[in-house]
Amino acid sequence: MWSEVYFNCPCVERRKGVFGPPLGKYFVFFIDDLNMPMLETYGAQPPIELLRQWMDHGGWYDRKQIGAFKYLVDINFACAMGPPGGGRNPITQRFTRHFNFLSLTEMDDSSKKKIFSTILGNWMDGNMSKKDPGKKIPEILPLNEPLVDTTIRVYSTITSCLLPTPAKSHYTFNLRDLSKVFQGILMAEAIKIETKENLLRLWFHESCRVFQDRLVSAEDRQWFDQLLQTCIEEFDCSFDDVVPSRPVLFGDFMVPGADTKIYQHIEDRGKLARVMDEYMDDYNQISTAKLKLVLFMDAIQHVCRISRILRQPLGNALLLGVGGSGRQSLTKLASHMSDYECFQIELSKNYGNAEWREDIKSIMLKAGLTNVQITFLFVDTQIKNESFLEDINNILNSGDVPNLYATDEQERILNTMKPVVQDLGQQPTKANLMAAYIKRVRSNIHTVLCMSPIGEVFRARLRQFPSLVTCCTIDWFSAWPEEALQSVATSFLGELPDLDGTPAAMMGLSLMCVRIHQVVARMCGQYLAEMSRYNYVTPKSYLELLSIFSALIGRKKQELNSARLRMKTGLDKLLSTAEDVAKMQEELEMMRPLLEEAAKDTVVTMEKIKEDTVVAEETRVAVQAEETKATEKATVAQAIADDAQKDLDEALPALDAALASLKSLNKNDVVEVRAMQRPPQGVRLVIEAVCIMKGIKPKKVAGEKPGTKVDDYWEPGKGLLQDPGKFLEGLFKFDKDNIPDAVIKLVQPYIDNEEFQPANIAKVSKACTSICQWVRAMHIYHFVARAVEPKRQALQEAQEDLAVTQRILDDSRDKLAAVEEGIATLQAKYSDCLAKRDELDSKCQLCEKRLVRADKLIGGLADEKVRWKETVENLEYMVNNVAGDVLLSAAYIAYLGPFTGEYRAAMADEWLQGFKELRVPHTEPNLINTLGDKVKIRSWQIAGLPKDHLSVENGVIVQYSERWCLFIDPQGQANKWIKNMESLF
């Protein structure tokens, strides 16, 4: 189906039913690995049959319109294939009869020598140097051709001796592998390689990286080391001088943040570890998914290898190893060290071909358009469809995936790449633009494939997609060495807060973890030989052992400490009960006299309260009588006051009006009156009246008749008006309540005079009008005040009488309050006496009950005291030695599930022997006693779990395992048990 789509895509419809390239063009389709398609059930290869249909009939049937035949014109095919064998199938002669054959023999050694000696010579001449271009290195120039000859001989030896087998299906080598050796050498600066030993060391390292890193067994690696040692000795050099220490490591990451990275030999292992720790800390600061790695030397080697591959042009890696070996984590770290962006797909339930193509399209557009270096990390567990690998095969081989981009995306690519192509001096044709884009994609995307080499699936994939081997540098992840296992165990155990053991005990635990893993690995081989059953021990199993131990040690210690504390608390209570009994008896004897005394105090207080209550009632009656009298007198006084105030209210308006009129005057008004030389009659009347009111005596002046003298108030009045402010203030402060009757008598004629009216006076003087009003108001107020005076005296007498009565009432109230306060005090005292009596009584009763219960407790638990003491001692011993017990149980859960009972027992005995040799604290542990719950196990057995020891162990393993459990259940016992257990919930 996809073959037809690929061929149809670039073709356009010429006329109805006829398709071909655009007019004026001729298409030649190149098909590589022609004989790779799988055979179907009947031996045919559908893609090849589709091509044969075009060659026989000029086209093929349309997949959408049934029966419609599509002709393709102006096209042709050029195909390439390897000889049948190794996953490549023979091609039917009905197809090959249409082709002309060209057989390409393998390049001879002289041609290889010419090519690679030219490349290496340019490097030695300094033409590829970044720091000092053109500077030759005379010390190493004579080694050009000998080194190339040696490399070709090594390559030929490997291809003839290390042949692929079912267990070593990736042992396929081609010229790309040979070129990778020289490509690795070119990564170094020639001026840094100053001696023959340095050049041979670099060559040894690159040969190991290309050829040795894919070898699966120690025998093959040793054979390869011997081969290289022989080659090095041919250069008149000692192998120990060239390779003074193993492993040989090269890298360009030793100076973080350097502008120019130099690929050089790394000799300081301590500095290397510190630099990688710094890179990991930096990665954890910027990434949400933290890396928690123990960088032992084996892991550091793999990081260096992956980093070397990523830094190479078109560098792609195939990491082969079992789960948990650190392939993904180390790739992320190496990618961060190279300042590359690491991309990994996220699988979901509905993840399919559409989502896959969107993901790879996004990284290809990012790498090609923005020129960003990207590490594409892909794991075999993410292969939901084998077409994923077909697309990866295309990316590795050509940097492109057919029919990936939509029309608008193609336009975007062409527009973005146009200035890039023009800068290269090329014409911006579509072919040049797409070629530049694909070149960018190939150089910027570094594919890292993580696969497990176990099983037929891996071999089948290598046969179907040869680019997985030919376009990738292979790194084989071997089993962790003992140093790695111990480093990881020490790191895990050192971070456990619940594991507070001595340094010797901690060392014993870490060594025991290593021994457990090694014992299981050895027994797996024996298990396969004796039982023909495969069981794989991987680093993931080891990490699961440490993870389960980390989770269980705290839980088990807490469980034992809780049981010990609970038992010790009961024992302490039992031991302290006898002492408490004696104390309670003493308290009971002390409380009984106090109880009797409290009862007596209660009776005395109650009698005193009764007596004081009678006195208080008598005082309350007297106070009520005095209150009644005071109320009556207050009513009378208020009536008198109201009557007097009523009379005063008649005079007060006139007085208020006069005072208001005076307030309206100012000094100028008074000065105006004083300045009159011939005052009018009304003014004279007002001045005369004021003088009389103020007691100013008149002046005797000659009258109209000769010899007579009359009273003249004008001149004294003018003296009164001398100070206007003082005059007005005198009027305001005039003592209106004590006006003499003689003055009133003298003023009376003026009051009766018609001319002495405010209305008449207002015609001649404003100031005199206000003064007139004041005089008349004083006259009226005098008579009102004289009428009110008897009432005032009566009011004063009533108020004095009321005050006397009020004092008597206050004294009576004080007496009543004192009596009531005394009663309240006695009442409180009485309540305290009652409370004290009740408290003492309840304490006595409680003490008697406790004595009874304590006697029963001591009598009933007398025999348990010894057993509890022994239990506490046993629990304390278990707490101090629980680490070994939990470690053995964790090993059971992590490793022993697939084994039969005999193998489990044998390994458990060997582990216990290791505990004793390494002085690991332990008791006599087994899985069921350490982690089993008798109640839960009984419920399992009721639900159908068999009662034998092996089945119970399996149940405990299921309970605590961190992975999904796979039951090998030929008799259906586990099936029945699980169904019954689930039905209970």
Sequence and secondary structure as in RCSB ss.txt:
>XXXX:A:sequence
MWSEVYFNCPCVERRKGVFGPPLGKYFVFFIDDLNMPMLETYGAQPPIELLRQWMDHGGWYDRKQIGAFKYLVDI
NFACAMGPPGGGRNPITQRFTRHFNFLSLTEMDDSSKKKIFSTILGNWMDGNMSKKDPGKKIPEILPLNEPLVDT
TIRVYSTITSCLLPTPAKSHYTFNLRDLSKVFQGILMAEAIKIETKENLLRLWFHESCRVFQDRLVSAEDRQWFD
QLLQTCIEEFDCSFDDVVPSRPVLFGDFMVPGADTKIYQHIEDRGKLARVMDEYMDDYNQISTAKLKLVLFMDAI
QHVCRISRILRQPLGNALLLGVGGSGRQSLTKLASHMSDYECFQIELSKNYGNAEWREDIKSIMLKAGLTNVQIT
FLFVDTQIKNESFLEDINNILNSGDVPNLYATDEQERILNTMKPVVQDLGQQPTKANLMAAYIKRVRSNIHTVLC
MSPIGEVFRARLRQFPSLVTCCTIDWFSAWPEEALQSVATSFLGELPDLDGTPAAMMGLSLMCVRIHQVVARMCG
QYLAEMSRYNYVTPKSYLELLSIFSALIGRKKQELNSARLRMKTGLDKLLSTAEDVAKMQEELEMMRPLLEEAAK
DTVVTMEKIKEDTVVAEETRVAVQAEETKATEKATVAQAIADDAQKDLDEALPALDAALASLKSLNKNDVVEVRA
MQRPPQGVRLVIEAVCIMKGIKPKKVAGEKPGTKVDDYWEPGKGLLQDPGKFLEGLFKFDKDNIPDAVIKLVQPY
IDNEEFQPANIAKVSKACTSICQWVRAMHIYHFVARAVEPKRQALQEAQEDLAVTQRILDDSRDKLAAVEEGIAT
LQAKYSDCLAKRDELDSKCQLCEKRLVRADKLIGGLADEKVRWKETVENLEYMVNNVAGDVLLSAAYIAYLGPFT
GEYRAAMADEWLQGFKELRVPHTEPNLINTLGDKVKIRSWQIAGLPKDHLSVENGVIVQYSERWCLFIDPQGQAN
KWIKNMESLF
>XXXX:A:secstr
 HHHHHHHTT EEEETTEEESSTT  EEEEESSTT S   TTS  HHHHHHHHHHHHSEEE SSSTT EEEE SE
EEEE    SBTTB    HHHHTTS         HHHHHHHHHHHHHHHHTTTT SSSTT   TTTGGGHHHHHHH
HHHHHHHHHHHS   GGGTT    HHHHHHHHHHHHTB GGG  SHHHHHHHHHHHHHHHTGGG  SHHHHHHHH
HHHHHHHHTTT  HHHH SSSS  EES SSTT SS  BEE   HHHHHHHHHHHHHHHHHH SS       HHHH
HHHHHHHHHHHSTT  EEEE  TTSSHHHHHHHHHHHTT EEE     TT  HHHHHHHHHHHHHHHHHS   EE
EEEEGGG SSTHHHHHHHHHHHHS  TT S HHHHHHHHHHHHHHHHHTT    HHHHHHHHHHHHHHHEEEEEE
E   SHHHHHHHHH THHHHTSEEEE     HHHHHHHHHHHHHT TT    HHHHHHHHHHHHHHHHHHHHHHH
HHHHHH       HHHHHHHHHHHHHHHHHHHHHHHHHHHHHHHHHHHHHHHHHHHHHHHHHHHHHHHHHHHHHH
HHHHHHHHHHHHHHHHHHHHHHHHHHHHHHHHHHHHHHHHHHHHHHHHHHHHHHHHHHHHHHHT  HHHHHHHHT
 SS  HHHHHHHHHHHHHHT   EEEE SSTT EEEE HHHHHHHTTSHHHHHHHHHT  GGG  HHHHHHHHHH
HH TTSSHHHHTTT HHHHHHHHHHHHHHHHHHHHHHHHHHHHHHHHHHHHHHHHHHHHHHHHHHHHHHHHHHHH
HHHHHHHHHHHHHHHHHHHHHHHHHHHHHHHHHHHTTTHHHHHHHHHHHHHHHHHTHHHHHHHHHHHHHHSTTS 
HHHHHHHHHHHHHHHHHHT    S  HHHHH  HHHHHHHHHTT   SHHHHHHHHHHHH SS      TTSHHH
HHHHHHHHH 
